[in-house]
Amino acid sequence: MLKGEKKITTVNLGKDNPVFLQILGICSTLAVTNYLKTTMFMCLGIIFVLSLSNLTISFFRKLIPSKIKRVISILLIASYVTIVDILLKTYMPDILKQLAPYVGIIIANCIIMGRVETFALNNKPIISFIDGLRCGIVYSFVLLIIAFIRELMGNATLWGYPVLGDWWVKWGIMTMASGAFFLLAIFVWIVKNKFTKEDNGVE
Amino acid sequence: MVNKFLSKLKINNIAWSLSMKRVLWALIPSILSSVYFFGWRSLFMILIVNIFAYFSEYLFIKNSNKKVHSSVFVIATLFVLTLPPSLPLGMAVIGVIFAVIFGKMVFGGFGRNIFNPALLGRVFVCFTFGPYMMGEWPAPPLGVLKGFKCWIVDGLTMATPLTDNSMALSPDLIMGNVSGSLGETSALAVTIGGIYLYWTKSANRRIINWVFISAIFMQTLLWLLNINEQVLDPFRAICAGGFLFGLFFMATDPITAPKHKEAQILYSVFIGVMTILIRNFSFWPEGVMFSILLANVFVPITDYYFKSRKKRKKIKNAS
């Protein structure tokens, strides 16, 4: 068990990254990465939902009959998403306005279902919780980098403050979803090239 | 000669192919007209963009034994000729790098791309630097020598023939003495190049014929029905904008056009009709670019369908 724990706790940003290697959860990658600020809160929401739903389902994993495990896990995830929604509504209504449809879509984020099904249903609570945190952080890492580039190139701002001067010509395509597609593609390309080579060297 | 020069620099040679050479020959009148009407900067732009296109392809194949295919120069030259004269050089370079890498090399190099790379590059620049691509259309300078005596045309902007309905049919429109993108304003120069391609069969005659017929048919129909006041009469509509340029150089691209007879007809009619529809019923003044890219999307499936239908017919006839 200790071995497994070690394996999980090492946050490897390139290898075993759900966005890069399984191309999971790219819908939100494309939709919310317009601005760094909204992306940050989206990421926090996803980390929260992912880790806690992993923890809870892992607690009850022996009680859930295998026939209805998916229904129960979706219900659990949905309740956590509702908590995130309510929290945002009370404390940060501005950000909720920008994120509006995408908070609800956290429930359909493939990473969460994937981790719950493959990991939390077969492992002990604490490990599952750590795994959820790890996946969430790794996912946010990708999202934040894409959001950083998109906001910088598309709006010449960072976190809402103008960073680049007037000389910068704003790249219109970066504010559209297609810009995120291209960035993600370039990103996956670079990372895969680098890390698959490393893998071949090890094996 | 170019190969000798390049081998002195110790970089890869270029694999020239006859059809690509012919397209480059056919583009010479358009390049001359772009210099004549918009100044020497356009030639400089073509040179710089070609160099960047060469190196962005070179980056991909430097580890293999392949040579840089000459189609990259066709892509770069076609791409520049569709740009507005006053576009900053950096944007053209970004566009061509995108066109070569994402339009061609990502799919596996020459002969494997789905979309026309030059048009893909133009769409990218169009969406990325929108105001630069659509706002400014400087008019050609006055005088006999026009662009031959200046580096870049002044910022005197003028309505393009596509947006200005009052512009009468004049020799200017055919010669190209109007504002517009670098290579497409002169219908005469484009047609000379196009006829050369048509004559030598480097361009597919069926596609040219069908695109031309369907576009004229559609435009005449709209013109006779008098849908709105923006509809130009067919002859002016053909001469204005990038229609002829797209017809001769873009739609006939042998890689992205379909291979089967019926698929080619379908593809051509789609381009002709869509061009006119986009021109008259949308926010964009010109529709050639979008219609060719849209038609490219359907090329693989129509080709596949007609191929399998042919096979089925053969089996039926045999049995």
Interface residues (C-beta under 8 A of the other chain):
Chain A: V169 W171 G172 I173 M174 M176 S178 F182
Chain B: P88 M91 F102 F124 F127 T128 F129 G130 Y132
